[in-house]
Amino acid sequence: MQQKNASLFQKNTNTKKIRKKYLTRVFQMKLKNKRINYNGKHYNSLSQLARDYNISIPTIQTRWQKGIRNPEELIAIPNLNKKIIWEGKEYQSKKDLFRHLATPDCSASLVEQRWYEGLRTRKELTRPNQMHHKVIVNGHEYNSLAELAKAYNLPKALIKKRWYRGIREPHKLLCPNPISKQGKPITWEGKTFISYKALFQYLSTPTCSWELIKNRWKNGIRDKERLTASSQKILHPVSFQGKHFTSLGALAREFNISSDLVRSRWQRGIRNPKELIEPTIASSTAKPIDWHGKKFPSQIDLFKYLATPECNWKLIRTRWYKGIRDEKKLVAPAKFKSQSIKISYQGQNYKSLKDFARNFDISYSAVKGRWQKGIHDPEQLLNPVQESKDFLIQQKHEIIEYINEILQKKA
């Protein structure tokens, strides 16, 4: 049980998903293993009982946790009678009572909150909300701070915060929120703005948002035309070879040229369509190269000329870029590859040494080492390590004896 939950946390890194899956699993485990017999039928879990009698699963779960074990009580229909009697009067529900007690100075939601806090007398439930402060400003009476804030287009939280600090003077209570970042008003083209944001919003247009103006301002742009330039892509119509192209992108697509390359040339001041669509300048790899008296159109042609079955041209290119110029080192066979070795043993074909070692539960590194040392017999590849060492020692002595015999004959 604990191991399963631990594995669940290890597999998932998203906290919300972990919590959801974990709680769902715990809830399902709680519902399971609750075996109940009722009306001659056996139920393996509370959820089966709930589905058979069309009862909410959380309802049955709650009743079970309260200690109810009688099946009839578990599947009993919930009491839907919500009528309440208060001070000798009957109300259809608590909500109806709260709405009846609500006043202009005390909302129904506030009455409900006080009810659940344990208050029951009418005076306690319906006392005026302390948040409603009547304020008189410029001869006009406002019933609350929220109404005052709305009238002067200021944040309600700001007005309430100042009020609780003890600020009662209208000019201090209603002054604009101080700018936290810039702190000082800004004058631009003879007009004064309380903040940079106010300036950017004043300059904004349907095709240029104030956020874009802010970014341009940070980049050092001060010209009004450049600040308020449209954010939409500017289309540059071009005519070439009797055809009219509505944009640089259409010209690039027609002649199979990169649109970014065409736009880059346009921004550099190139307006001639021929120059816009001409192929890119040949790169360094496309230059002719001489190699041991032979000329090749490019380096890739040279690499392909030098390629062998044991060493492809891409490996030669990698070695060339590392600074290797010796032909032997360039065309040296590639490193050992298990995939290129195929073995047949006991009527079965193995595509690689790894498959062979995995099938016989032998260390791949040991099999690979033996193969590189010249051992290609499958039975010897599968020998234990000590036997393989003995075989190598024996093979070494045989080679030494053979060399000694040749030397004696020559002597």
TORBA-596742 format. One record per residue (C-alpha): x, y, z. Coordinates in nm, 3 decimals, always signed. Layout:
<recs>
<rec x="X" y="Y" z="Z"/>
...
</recs>
This chain:
<recs>
<rec x="+0.000" y="+0.000" z="+0.000"/>
<rec x="+0.268" y="+0.250" z="+0.104"/>
<rec x="+0.495" y="+0.138" z="-0.181"/>
<rec x="+0.219" y="+0.201" z="-0.434"/>
<rec x="+0.160" y="+0.551" z="-0.301"/>
<rec x="+0.535" y="+0.619" z="-0.302"/>
<rec x="+0.563" y="+0.509" z="-0.664"/>
<rec x="+0.277" y="+0.740" z="-0.753"/>
<rec x="+0.470" y="+1.038" z="-0.614"/>
<rec x="+0.791" y="+0.935" z="-0.791"/>
<rec x="+0.631" y="+0.907" z="-1.135"/>
<rec x="+0.455" y="+1.244" z="-1.128"/>
<rec x="+0.618" y="+1.578" z="-1.068"/>
<rec x="+0.314" y="+1.801" z="-1.108"/>
<rec x="+0.185" y="+1.873" z="-0.756"/>
<rec x="-0.179" y="+1.921" z="-0.857"/>
<rec x="-0.190" y="+1.596" z="-1.051"/>
<rec x="-0.021" y="+1.410" z="-0.766"/>
<rec x="-0.268" y="+1.544" z="-0.511"/>
<rec x="-0.569" y="+1.470" z="-0.729"/>
<rec x="-0.459" y="+1.115" z="-0.814"/>
<rec x="-0.356" y="+1.042" z="-0.456"/>
<rec x="-0.681" y="+1.167" z="-0.303"/>
<rec x="-0.886" y="+0.981" z="-0.565"/>
<rec x="-0.696" y="+0.660" z="-0.496"/>
<rec x="-0.732" y="+0.695" z="-0.118"/>
<rec x="-1.105" y="+0.768" z="-0.155"/>
<rec x="-1.154" y="+0.463" z="-0.377"/>
<rec x="-0.962" y="+0.245" z="-0.133"/>
<rec x="-1.183" y="+0.366" z="+0.149"/>
<rec x="-1.493" y="+0.272" z="-0.047"/>
<rec x="-1.356" y="-0.071" z="-0.130"/>
<rec x="-1.331" y="-0.365" z="+0.107"/>
<rec x="-1.663" y="-0.264" z="+0.273"/>
<rec x="-1.865" y="-0.581" z="+0.223"/>
<rec x="-2.239" y="-0.554" z="+0.286"/>
<rec x="-2.526" y="-0.802" z="+0.252"/>
<rec x="-2.866" y="-0.650" z="+0.186"/>
<rec x="-3.187" y="-0.798" z="+0.043"/>
<rec x="-3.009" y="-1.124" z="-0.033"/>
<rec x="-2.740" y="-0.955" z="-0.244"/>
<rec x="-2.372" y="-0.926" z="-0.167"/>
<rec x="-2.194" y="-0.591" z="-0.225"/>
<rec x="-1.814" y="-0.574" z="-0.230"/>
<rec x="-1.802" y="-0.197" z="-0.174"/>
<rec x="-2.007" y="+0.102" z="-0.067"/>
<rec x="-1.998" y="+0.241" z="-0.421"/>
<rec x="-2.180" y="-0.067" z="-0.556"/>
<rec x="-2.450" y="-0.023" z="-0.294"/>
<rec x="-2.479" y="+0.348" z="-0.378"/>
<rec x="-2.513" y="+0.285" z="-0.752"/>
<rec x="-2.778" y="+0.015" z="-0.705"/>
<rec x="-2.999" y="+0.240" z="-0.494"/>
<rec x="-2.916" y="+0.567" z="-0.674"/>
<rec x="-2.767" y="+0.734" z="-0.367"/>
<rec x="-2.477" y="+0.976" z="-0.370"/>
<rec x="-2.148" y="+0.799" z="-0.295"/>
<rec x="-2.022" y="+1.082" z="-0.065"/>
<rec x="-2.350" y="+1.057" z="+0.133"/>
<rec x="-2.300" y="+0.686" z="+0.202"/>
<rec x="-1.931" y="+0.744" z="+0.276"/>
<rec x="-2.018" y="+1.016" z="+0.531"/>
<rec x="-2.276" y="+0.795" z="+0.699"/>
<rec x="-2.030" y="+0.506" z="+0.720"/>
<rec x="-1.768" y="+0.732" z="+0.880"/>
<rec x="-2.028" y="+0.837" z="+1.138"/>
<rec x="-2.059" y="+0.473" z="+1.243"/>
<rec x="-2.381" y="+0.381" z="+1.061"/>
<rec x="-2.369" y="+0.016" z="+0.955"/>
<rec x="-2.737" y="-0.061" z="+0.897"/>
<rec x="-2.790" y="-0.084" z="+0.516"/>
<rec x="-3.139" y="+0.068" z="+0.540"/>
<rec x="-2.997" y="+0.374" z="+0.716"/>
<rec x="-2.709" y="+0.393" z="+0.469"/>
<rec x="-2.941" y="+0.412" z="+0.166"/>
<rec x="-3.213" y="+0.623" z="+0.332"/>
<rec x="-3.325" y="+0.921" z="+0.125"/>
<rec x="-3.178" y="+1.244" z="+0.269"/>
<rec x="-3.414" y="+1.471" z="+0.453"/>
<rec x="-3.499" y="+1.747" z="+0.213"/>
<rec x="-3.722" y="+1.936" z="+0.458"/>
<rec x="-3.532" y="+2.264" z="+0.515"/>
<rec x="-3.803" y="+2.460" z="+0.695"/>
<rec x="-3.696" y="+2.654" z="+1.003"/>
<rec x="-3.893" y="+2.818" z="+1.284"/>
<rec x="-3.742" y="+3.134" z="+1.433"/>
<rec x="-3.913" y="+3.366" z="+1.687"/>
<rec x="-4.244" y="+3.187" z="+1.634"/>
<rec x="-4.241" y="+3.223" z="+1.253"/>
<rec x="-4.186" y="+2.950" z="+0.999"/>
<rec x="-3.953" y="+3.008" z="+0.703"/>
<rec x="-3.904" y="+2.783" z="+0.401"/>
<rec x="-3.527" y="+2.776" z="+0.450"/>
<rec x="-3.242" y="+2.951" z="+0.625"/>
<rec x="-3.179" y="+3.154" z="+0.310"/>
<rec x="-3.539" y="+3.278" z="+0.331"/>
<rec x="-3.480" y="+3.378" z="+0.694"/>
<rec x="-3.158" y="+3.561" z="+0.609"/>
<rec x="-3.329" y="+3.754" z="+0.329"/>
<rec x="-3.613" y="+3.845" z="+0.567"/>
<rec x="-3.365" y="+3.985" z="+0.824"/>
<rec x="-3.155" y="+4.175" z="+0.570"/>
<rec x="-3.158" y="+4.558" z="+0.587"/>
<rec x="-2.997" y="+4.835" z="+0.378"/>
<rec x="-2.714" y="+4.845" z="+0.636"/>
<rec x="-2.679" y="+4.466" z="+0.671"/>
<rec x="-2.688" y="+4.231" z="+0.373"/>
<rec x="-2.828" y="+3.875" z="+0.372"/>
<rec x="-2.479" y="+3.730" z="+0.327"/>
<rec x="-2.360" y="+3.915" z="+0.639"/>
<rec x="-2.660" y="+3.781" z="+0.835"/>
<rec x="-2.575" y="+3.429" z="+0.717"/>
<rec x="-2.212" y="+3.473" z="+0.822"/>
<rec x="-2.316" y="+3.586" z="+1.171"/>
<rec x="-2.565" y="+3.298" z="+1.198"/>
<rec x="-2.293" y="+3.040" z="+1.138"/>
<rec x="-2.072" y="+3.222" z="+1.389"/>
<rec x="-2.334" y="+3.126" z="+1.654"/>
<rec x="-2.533" y="+3.451" z="+1.684"/>
<rec x="-2.910" y="+3.405" z="+1.718"/>
<rec x="-3.072" y="+3.729" z="+1.844"/>
<rec x="-3.217" y="+3.979" z="+1.599"/>
<rec x="-3.001" y="+4.260" z="+1.737"/>
<rec x="-2.680" y="+4.064" z="+1.688"/>
<rec x="-2.777" y="+3.938" z="+1.343"/>
<rec x="-2.896" y="+4.272" z="+1.200"/>
<rec x="-2.659" y="+4.527" z="+1.349"/>
<rec x="-2.532" y="+4.773" z="+1.081"/>
<rec x="-2.221" y="+4.684" z="+0.892"/>
<rec x="-1.924" y="+4.872" z="+1.031"/>
<rec x="-1.777" y="+4.889" z="+0.682"/>
<rec x="-2.051" y="+5.131" z="+0.573"/>
<rec x="-1.923" y="+5.476" z="+0.667"/>
<rec x="-2.134" y="+5.769" z="+0.561"/>
<rec x="-1.913" y="+6.045" z="+0.419"/>
<rec x="-1.996" y="+6.401" z="+0.313"/>
<rec x="-1.771" y="+6.548" z="+0.045"/>
<rec x="-1.837" y="+6.881" z="-0.132"/>
<rec x="-2.189" y="+6.893" z="+0.010"/>
<rec x="-2.280" y="+6.544" z="-0.120"/>
<rec x="-2.349" y="+6.253" z="+0.116"/>
<rec x="-2.218" y="+5.905" z="+0.029"/>
<rec x="-2.358" y="+5.600" z="+0.210"/>
<rec x="-2.031" y="+5.405" z="+0.200"/>
<rec x="-1.664" y="+5.431" z="+0.116"/>
<rec x="-1.723" y="+5.210" z="-0.187"/>
<rec x="-1.978" y="+5.456" z="-0.322"/>
<rec x="-1.732" y="+5.742" z="-0.264"/>
<rec x="-1.453" y="+5.553" z="-0.444"/>
<rec x="-1.681" y="+5.478" z="-0.738"/>
<rec x="-1.787" y="+5.842" z="-0.767"/>
<rec x="-1.425" y="+5.962" z="-0.789"/>
<rec x="-1.299" y="+5.665" z="-0.995"/>
<rec x="-1.053" y="+5.544" z="-0.732"/>
<rec x="-0.981" y="+5.194" z="-0.599"/>
<rec x="-1.206" y="+5.095" z="-0.308"/>
<rec x="-0.918" y="+4.927" z="-0.127"/>
<rec x="-0.716" y="+5.250" z="-0.140"/>
<rec x="-0.997" y="+5.460" z="+0.014"/>
<rec x="-1.064" y="+5.203" z="+0.289"/>
<rec x="-0.695" y="+5.177" z="+0.369"/>
<rec x="-0.666" y="+5.554" z="+0.414"/>
<rec x="-0.986" y="+5.566" z="+0.619"/>
<rec x="-0.861" y="+5.303" z="+0.865"/>
<rec x="-0.536" y="+5.497" z="+0.899"/>
<rec x="-0.743" y="+5.784" z="+1.037"/>
<rec x="-0.744" y="+6.006" z="+0.728"/>
<rec x="-1.072" y="+6.205" z="+0.716"/>
<rec x="-0.981" y="+6.514" z="+0.511"/>
<rec x="-1.142" y="+6.488" z="+0.163"/>
<rec x="-0.836" y="+6.621" z="-0.025"/>
<rec x="-0.613" y="+6.356" z="+0.138"/>
<rec x="-0.872" y="+6.082" z="+0.115"/>
<rec x="-0.934" y="+6.139" z="-0.258"/>
<rec x="-0.585" y="+6.224" z="-0.384"/>
<rec x="-0.458" y="+6.000" z="-0.669"/>
<rec x="-0.257" y="+5.696" z="-0.583"/>
<rec x="+0.113" y="+5.794" z="-0.569"/>
<rec x="+0.325" y="+5.644" z="-0.846"/>
<rec x="+0.544" y="+5.378" z="-0.696"/>
<rec x="+0.801" y="+5.329" z="-0.976"/>
<rec x="+0.848" y="+5.660" z="-1.156"/>
<rec x="+0.723" y="+5.874" z="-0.866"/>
<rec x="+0.724" y="+6.200" z="-1.062"/>
<rec x="+0.489" y="+6.332" z="-1.329"/>
<rec x="+0.622" y="+6.361" z="-1.684"/>
<rec x="+0.584" y="+6.645" z="-1.934"/>
<rec x="+0.583" y="+6.553" z="-2.302"/>
<rec x="+0.515" y="+6.796" z="-2.590"/>
<rec x="+0.373" y="+7.056" z="-2.351"/>
<rec x="+0.138" y="+6.816" z="-2.173"/>
<rec x="+0.182" y="+6.685" z="-1.820"/>
<rec x="+0.095" y="+6.326" z="-1.731"/>
<rec x="+0.085" y="+6.179" z="-1.380"/>
<rec x="+0.285" y="+5.874" z="-1.491"/>
<rec x="+0.455" y="+5.711" z="-1.787"/>
<rec x="+0.164" y="+5.469" z="-1.812"/>
<rec x="-0.077" y="+5.761" z="-1.848"/>
<rec x="+0.140" y="+5.897" z="-2.131"/>
<rec x="+0.155" y="+5.559" z="-2.306"/>
<rec x="-0.222" y="+5.514" z="-2.277"/>
<rec x="-0.274" y="+5.864" z="-2.419"/>
<rec x="-0.055" y="+5.778" z="-2.722"/>
<rec x="-0.208" y="+5.433" z="-2.779"/>
<rec x="-0.411" y="+5.364" z="-3.092"/>
<rec x="-0.628" y="+5.073" z="-3.211"/>
<rec x="-0.326" y="+4.935" z="-3.403"/>
<rec x="-0.064" y="+5.010" z="-3.135"/>
<rec x="-0.116" y="+4.917" z="-2.769"/>
<rec x="+0.029" y="+5.113" z="-2.481"/>
<rec x="+0.246" y="+4.809" z="-2.386"/>
<rec x="+0.412" y="+4.826" z="-2.729"/>
<rec x="+0.469" y="+5.201" z="-2.686"/>
<rec x="+0.625" y="+5.129" z="-2.347"/>
<rec x="+0.867" y="+4.878" z="-2.500"/>
<rec x="+0.963" y="+5.124" z="-2.775"/>
<rec x="+1.014" y="+5.398" z="-2.514"/>
<rec x="+1.249" y="+5.171" z="-2.319"/>
<rec x="+1.444" y="+5.111" z="-2.641"/>
<rec x="+1.512" y="+5.485" z="-2.663"/>
<rec x="+1.251" y="+5.584" z="-2.924"/>
<rec x="+1.107" y="+5.932" z="-2.862"/>
<rec x="+0.964" y="+6.024" z="-3.202"/>
<rec x="+0.582" y="+6.018" z="-3.191"/>
<rec x="+0.545" y="+5.860" z="-3.535"/>
<rec x="+0.782" y="+5.577" z="-3.449"/>
<rec x="+0.627" y="+5.531" z="-3.106"/>
<rec x="+0.274" y="+5.496" z="-3.245"/>
<rec x="+0.362" y="+5.304" z="-3.564"/>
<rec x="+0.122" y="+5.021" z="-3.640"/>
<rec x="+0.213" y="+4.683" z="-3.492"/>
<rec x="+0.081" y="+4.509" z="-3.803"/>
<rec x="+0.329" y="+4.384" z="-4.061"/>
<rec x="+0.406" y="+4.636" z="-4.333"/>
<rec x="+0.347" y="+4.493" z="-4.679"/>
<rec x="+0.589" y="+4.599" z="-4.951"/>
<rec x="+0.438" y="+4.538" z="-5.298"/>
<rec x="+0.691" y="+4.440" z="-5.566"/>
<rec x="+0.660" y="+4.401" z="-5.945"/>
<rec x="+0.895" y="+4.165" z="-6.126"/>
<rec x="+0.887" y="+3.993" z="-6.467"/>
<rec x="+0.541" y="+4.128" z="-6.541"/>
<rec x="+0.393" y="+3.995" z="-6.216"/>
<rec x="+0.275" y="+4.197" z="-5.920"/>
<rec x="+0.349" y="+4.059" z="-5.572"/>
<rec x="+0.157" y="+4.203" z="-5.277"/>
<rec x="+0.439" y="+4.139" z="-5.029"/>
<rec x="+0.801" y="+4.031" z="-4.995"/>
<rec x="+0.679" y="+3.696" z="-4.865"/>
<rec x="+0.483" y="+3.632" z="-5.184"/>
<rec x="+0.792" y="+3.717" z="-5.391"/>
<rec x="+1.006" y="+3.480" z="-5.183"/>
<rec x="+0.757" y="+3.194" z="-5.216"/>
<rec x="+0.732" y="+3.239" z="-5.593"/>
<rec x="+1.109" y="+3.202" z="-5.642"/>
<rec x="+1.165" y="+2.953" z="-5.357"/>
<rec x="+1.384" y="+3.191" z="-5.155"/>
<rec x="+1.383" y="+3.236" z="-4.779"/>
<rec x="+1.140" y="+3.516" z="-4.686"/>
<rec x="+1.367" y="+3.620" z="-4.397"/>
<rec x="+1.655" y="+3.661" z="-4.643"/>
<rec x="+1.444" y="+3.878" z="-4.876"/>
<rec x="+1.325" y="+4.099" z="-4.583"/>
<rec x="+1.680" y="+4.130" z="-4.455"/>
<rec x="+1.798" y="+4.253" z="-4.797"/>
<rec x="+1.504" y="+4.496" z="-4.817"/>
<rec x="+1.592" y="+4.642" z="-4.476"/>
<rec x="+1.951" y="+4.692" z="-4.598"/>
<rec x="+1.815" y="+4.914" z="-4.876"/>
<rec x="+1.811" y="+4.667" z="-5.167"/>
<rec x="+1.512" y="+4.741" z="-5.393"/>
<rec x="+1.609" y="+4.566" z="-5.717"/>
<rec x="+1.396" y="+4.244" z="-5.740"/>
<rec x="+1.684" y="+4.057" z="-5.908"/>
<rec x="+1.914" y="+4.130" z="-5.616"/>
<rec x="+1.639" y="+4.045" z="-5.369"/>
<rec x="+1.589" y="+3.693" z="-5.505"/>
<rec x="+1.943" y="+3.603" z="-5.611"/>
<rec x="+2.084" y="+3.286" z="-5.451"/>
<rec x="+2.285" y="+3.315" z="-5.134"/>
<rec x="+2.660" y="+3.358" z="-5.151"/>
<rec x="+2.841" y="+3.024" z="-5.159"/>
<rec x="+2.952" y="+2.914" z="-4.815"/>
<rec x="+3.301" y="+2.797" z="-4.718"/>
<rec x="+3.211" y="+2.430" z="-4.768"/>
<rec x="+3.114" y="+2.498" z="-5.131"/>
<rec x="+3.457" y="+2.630" z="-5.229"/>
<rec x="+3.682" y="+2.410" z="-5.451"/>
<rec x="+3.954" y="+2.223" z="-5.267"/>
<rec x="+4.279" y="+2.051" z="-5.373"/>
<rec x="+4.370" y="+1.720" z="-5.211"/>
<rec x="+4.690" y="+1.538" z="-5.312"/>
<rec x="+4.684" y="+1.682" z="-5.663"/>
<rec x="+4.312" y="+1.625" z="-5.718"/>
<rec x="+4.052" y="+1.901" z="-5.732"/>
<rec x="+3.707" y="+1.862" z="-5.574"/>
<rec x="+3.414" y="+2.110" z="-5.609"/>
<rec x="+3.359" y="+2.114" z="-5.235"/>
<rec x="+3.469" y="+1.958" z="-4.907"/>
<rec x="+3.167" y="+1.724" z="-4.908"/>
<rec x="+3.276" y="+1.584" z="-5.245"/>
<rec x="+3.618" y="+1.517" z="-5.096"/>
<rec x="+3.467" y="+1.347" z="-4.790"/>
<rec x="+3.251" y="+1.124" z="-5.010"/>
<rec x="+3.555" y="+1.035" z="-5.223"/>
<rec x="+3.748" y="+0.928" z="-4.912"/>
<rec x="+3.457" y="+0.734" z="-4.761"/>
<rec x="+3.486" y="+0.356" z="-4.718"/>
<rec x="+3.243" y="+0.084" z="-4.602"/>
<rec x="+3.404" y="+0.100" z="-4.255"/>
<rec x="+3.405" y="+0.484" z="-4.242"/>
<rec x="+3.126" y="+0.696" z="-4.389"/>
<rec x="+3.174" y="+1.051" z="-4.516"/>
<rec x="+2.998" y="+1.211" z="-4.217"/>
<rec x="+3.255" y="+1.061" z="-3.979"/>
<rec x="+3.531" y="+1.192" z="-4.207"/>
<rec x="+3.370" y="+1.538" z="-4.197"/>
<rec x="+3.362" y="+1.531" z="-3.817"/>
<rec x="+3.730" y="+1.438" z="-3.804"/>
<rec x="+3.815" y="+1.708" z="-4.062"/>
<rec x="+3.648" y="+1.977" z="-3.851"/>
<rec x="+3.853" y="+1.856" z="-3.553"/>
<rec x="+4.168" y="+1.947" z="-3.747"/>
<rec x="+4.271" y="+1.598" z="-3.863"/>
<rec x="+4.440" y="+1.607" z="-4.209"/>
<rec x="+4.623" y="+1.273" z="-4.216"/>
<rec x="+4.445" y="+1.045" z="-4.464"/>
<rec x="+4.497" y="+0.731" z="-4.255"/>
<rec x="+4.339" y="+0.892" z="-3.949"/>
<rec x="+4.059" y="+1.039" z="-4.158"/>
<rec x="+3.954" y="+0.704" z="-4.306"/>
<rec x="+4.027" y="+0.492" z="-3.998"/>
<rec x="+3.740" y="+0.247" z="-3.928"/>
<rec x="+3.469" y="+0.364" z="-3.697"/>
<rec x="+3.467" y="+0.258" z="-3.335"/>
<rec x="+3.328" y="-0.078" z="-3.236"/>
<rec x="+2.954" y="-0.107" z="-3.299"/>
<rec x="+2.754" y="-0.388" z="-3.149"/>
<rec x="+2.475" y="-0.345" z="-3.405"/>
<rec x="+2.704" y="-0.439" z="-3.697"/>
<rec x="+2.787" y="-0.784" z="-3.553"/>
<rec x="+2.547" y="-1.070" z="-3.621"/>
<rec x="+2.581" y="-1.409" z="-3.449"/>
<rec x="+2.412" y="-1.743" z="-3.516"/>
<rec x="+2.404" y="-1.990" z="-3.229"/>
<rec x="+2.189" y="-2.297" z="-3.159"/>
<rec x="+1.973" y="-2.230" z="-3.463"/>
<rec x="+1.890" y="-1.873" z="-3.365"/>
<rec x="+2.014" y="-1.551" z="-3.522"/>
<rec x="+2.109" y="-1.251" z="-3.308"/>
<rec x="+2.119" y="-0.905" z="-3.461"/>
<rec x="+2.389" y="-0.771" z="-3.228"/>
<rec x="+2.620" y="-0.862" z="-2.945"/>
<rec x="+2.384" y="-0.691" z="-2.702"/>
<rec x="+2.095" y="-0.919" z="-2.800"/>
<rec x="+2.327" y="-1.219" z="-2.774"/>
<rec x="+2.452" y="-1.121" z="-2.425"/>
<rec x="+2.103" y="-1.025" z="-2.304"/>
<rec x="+1.953" y="-1.357" z="-2.417"/>
<rec x="+2.210" y="-1.563" z="-2.222"/>
<rec x="+2.222" y="-1.324" z="-1.925"/>
<rec x="+2.592" y="-1.249" z="-1.974"/>
<rec x="+2.760" y="-0.914" z="-1.911"/>
<rec x="+2.769" y="-0.722" z="-2.238"/>
<rec x="+3.102" y="-0.558" z="-2.149"/>
<rec x="+3.260" y="-0.902" z="-2.102"/>
<rec x="+3.126" y="-1.029" z="-2.435"/>
<rec x="+3.236" y="-0.710" z="-2.611"/>
<rec x="+3.586" y="-0.734" z="-2.463"/>
<rec x="+3.622" y="-1.096" z="-2.574"/>
<rec x="+3.506" y="-1.014" z="-2.927"/>
<rec x="+3.756" y="-0.729" z="-2.957"/>
<rec x="+4.035" y="-0.964" z="-2.841"/>
<rec x="+3.958" y="-1.201" z="-3.126"/>
<rec x="+3.723" y="-1.451" z="-2.962"/>
<rec x="+3.439" y="-1.505" z="-3.210"/>
<rec x="+3.324" y="-1.854" z="-3.113"/>
<rec x="+2.980" y="-1.822" z="-2.942"/>
<rec x="+3.058" y="-2.098" z="-2.690"/>
<rec x="+3.379" y="-1.927" z="-2.585"/>
<rec x="+3.198" y="-1.591" z="-2.569"/>
<rec x="+2.955" y="-1.746" z="-2.319"/>
<rec x="+3.227" y="-1.898" z="-2.098"/>
<rec x="+3.264" y="-1.763" z="-1.745"/>
<rec x="+3.522" y="-1.490" z="-1.707"/>
<rec x="+3.789" y="-1.713" z="-1.545"/>
<rec x="+3.765" y="-1.972" z="-1.824"/>
<rec x="+3.797" y="-1.698" z="-2.081"/>
<rec x="+4.114" y="-1.572" z="-1.912"/>
<rec x="+4.261" y="-1.921" z="-1.913"/>
<rec x="+4.183" y="-1.954" z="-2.282"/>
<rec x="+4.356" y="-1.624" z="-2.358"/>
<rec x="+4.664" y="-1.728" z="-2.162"/>
<rec x="+4.673" y="-2.059" z="-2.345"/>
<rec x="+4.631" y="-1.882" z="-2.679"/>
<rec x="+4.914" y="-1.645" z="-2.588"/>
<rec x="+5.151" y="-1.936" z="-2.508"/>
<rec x="+5.061" y="-2.106" z="-2.835"/>
<rec x="+5.145" y="-1.791" z="-3.030"/>
<rec x="+5.479" y="-1.756" z="-2.849"/>
<rec x="+5.567" y="-2.118" z="-2.922"/>
<rec x="+5.475" y="-2.073" z="-3.288"/>
<rec x="+5.698" y="-1.763" z="-3.316"/>
<rec x="+5.987" y="-1.947" z="-3.145"/>
<rec x="+5.957" y="-2.234" z="-3.395"/>
<rec x="+5.974" y="-1.994" z="-3.691"/>
<rec x="+6.280" y="-1.819" z="-3.544"/>
<rec x="+6.458" y="-2.153" z="-3.488"/>
<rec x="+6.392" y="-2.260" z="-3.848"/>
<rec x="+6.538" y="-1.934" z="-3.978"/>
<rec x="+6.842" y="-1.969" z="-3.756"/>
</recs>
